Amino acid sequence: MPRRRTSIKSTRVNKRKHARNLKVKVALKKTVKNFHELISKKDVNEAKKLLTKVFSQLDKAAKKDVIAAGTANRKKSRLTRQLNASA
């Protein structure tokens, strides 16, 4: 356990940030997984609708620094290519 007051506070803050980051990442992964399921079922129309939600979640995660902006852009690009390939 940390002894200094600042170390104790930073530990508290890190726990809160970790919990928030996990919540955002888990929600994002579930949405991406649903998107992949729709792609595998060849349900392109539903996948297009879900893609906007995925984009929104990726952008919000990048804005909150949960993931890097480049990572979000790369994932958006790859998901779009998968959708176009299945269409």
Secondary structure, 3 states (H helix, E strand, C coil): CCCCHHHHHHHHHHHHHHHHHHHHHHHHHHHHHHHHHHHHCCCHHHHHHHHHHHHHHHHHHHHCCCCCHHHHHHHHHHHHHHHHHHC
